[in-house]
Amino acid sequence: MENDRFEIAGRAFRSRLIVGTGKYRSFAEMARALEASGTEIVTVAVRRVNLTDKSKESLLDYIDRSKYFILPNTAGCYSADDAVRTARLAREVGLSNWIKLEVIGDEKTLFPDNFELVKATELLVREGFVVLPYTNDDLISARRLVDAGAAAVMPLGAPIGSGLGLQNPANIRILREMITSVPLILDAGVGTASDAAIAMELGADGVLMNTGIAAAEDPVLMAEAMRHAVIAGRKAYLAGRMPKKLYATASSPLEGVVR
């Protein structure tokens, strides 16, 4: 497993778990959960964090920049123009030129607007951003994002914050088979450790989550569970599961048995 590297845009990471910073009961709890998760990439909503007023507390005060790579996101944006402005702001204040790109198309479901998403990806890539777009689990949309220059494809497993787990594993399998030039990262819908393990067993290169950890009764313990689930799922995928069979097969072969 030492050589099983997780790379995005040429940058290598040891952990395949990406963790969000919203919805925790306190910034201190968030910091403990990040530590327990073993993550190296932490996503921060640009529009929901204090970036300018140094006299006020900010979640950025609780993120060790020497330990975690900050991935700004454009949560709350409903158009390509809005998302591009938000990404530019993140870069201008020194967060990163990497961006988790969200362009929401529906307020109730928080499903992405893939037309605007592709447009924003093209614009940001031309400006030198490393773009990781949150999209649905549609192959054609994923291909268009890759063609637009996306550094990864991040399909939802279920609606954001729903905790429903993977609702369409067949589509994730199709994406895994057909999208090979960039990482495939499951984003949204994970509710518990088994959801993360299943995503990795299907071949996802990584999993991004927030609510599944932050909304748990014990977020720190859940973060640790997610850490192990992602590792276990990845190992199971690499190991290759046994074929499924309708009928039993004896665990102890009958060859050589004295009757």
Secondary structure as the mmCIF struct_conf table of DSSP 4:
data_model
#
loop_
_struct_conf.conf_type_id
_struct_conf.id
_struct_conf.beg_label_comp_id
_struct_conf.beg_label_asym_id
_struct_conf.beg_label_seq_id
_struct_conf.end_label_comp_id
_struct_conf.end_label_asym_id
_struct_conf.end_label_seq_id
TURN_TY1_P TURN_TY1_P1 GLU A 2 ASN A 3
STRN STRN1 PHE A 6 ILE A 8
TURN_TY1_P TURN_TY1_P2 ALA A 9 GLY A 10
STRN STRN2 ARG A 11 PHE A 13
BEND BEND1 ARG A 14 ARG A 14
STRN STRN3 LEU A 17 GLY A 20
BEND BEND2 LYS A 23 LYS A 23
BEND BEND3 ARG A 25 ARG A 25
HELX_RH_AL_P HELX_RH_AL_P1 PHE A 27 SER A 37
TURN_TY1_P TURN_TY1_P3 GLY A 38 GLY A 38
BEND BEND4 GLU A 40 GLU A 40
STRN STRN4 ILE A 41 ALA A 45
HELX_RH_3T_P HELX_RH_3T_P1 VAL A 46 ARG A 48
BEND BEND5 VAL A 49 VAL A 49
BEND BEND6 THR A 52 THR A 52
TURN_TY1_P TURN_TY1_P4 LYS A 54 SER A 55
BEND BEND7 LYS A 56 LYS A 56
HELX_RH_3T_P HELX_RH_3T_P2 LEU A 59 TYR A 62
BEND BEND8 ILE A 63 ILE A 63
TURN_TY1_P TURN_TY1_P5 ARG A 65 LYS A 67
STRN STRN5 PHE A 69 ASN A 73
TURN_TY1_P TURN_TY1_P6 ALA A 75 GLY A 76
BEND BEND9 SER A 79 SER A 79
HELX_RH_AL_P HELX_RH_AL_P2 ALA A 80 GLU A 92
TURN_TY1_P TURN_TY1_P7 VAL A 93 GLY A 94
BEND BEND10 LEU A 95 LEU A 95
BEND BEND11 ASN A 97 ASN A 97
STRN STRN6 TRP A 98 LEU A 101
STRN STRN7 ILE A 104 ILE A 104
BEND BEND12 GLY A 105 GLY A 105
TURN_TY1_P TURN_TY1_P8 GLU A 107 THR A 109
STRN STRN8 PRO A 112 PRO A 112
HELX_RH_AL_P HELX_RH_AL_P3 ASN A 114 ARG A 126
TURN_TY1_P TURN_TY1_P9 GLU A 127 GLY A 128
STRN STRN9 VAL A 130 THR A 135
BEND BEND13 ASP A 137 ASP A 137
HELX_RH_AL_P HELX_RH_AL_P4 LEU A 139 ASP A 147
TURN_TY1_P TURN_TY1_P10 ALA A 148 GLY A 149
BEND BEND14 ALA A 151 ALA A 151
STRN STRN10 VAL A 153 VAL A 153
STRN STRN11 MET A 154 PRO A 155
BEND BEND15 GLY A 157 PRO A 159
TURN_TY1_P TURN_TY1_P11 ILE A 160 GLY A 161
BEND BEND16 GLN A 167 GLN A 167
HELX_RH_AL_P HELX_RH_AL_P5 PRO A 169 MET A 178
BEND BEND17 SER A 181 VAL A 182
STRN STRN12 LEU A 184 LEU A 184
STRN STRN13 ILE A 185 ASP A 187
BEND BEND18 ALA A 188 ALA A 188
BEND BEND19 THR A 192 THR A 192
HELX_RH_AL_P HELX_RH_AL_P6 ALA A 193 GLU A 201
TURN_TY1_P TURN_TY1_P12 LEU A 202 GLY A 203
BEND BEND20 ASP A 205 ASP A 205
STRN STRN14 GLY A 206 MET A 209
BEND BEND21 ASN A 210 ASN A 210
HELX_RH_AL_P HELX_RH_AL_P7 THR A 211 ALA A 214
TURN_TY1_P TURN_TY1_P13 ALA A 215 ALA A 215
BEND BEND22 ALA A 216 ASP A 218
HELX_RH_AL_P HELX_RH_AL_P8 PRO A 219 ALA A 239
HELX_LH_PP_P HELX_LH_PP_P1 ARG A 241 LYS A 244
BEND BEND23 LEU A 246 TYR A 247
BEND BEND24 SER A 251 SER A 252
TURN_TY1_P TURN_TY1_P14 GLU A 255 GLY A 256
#
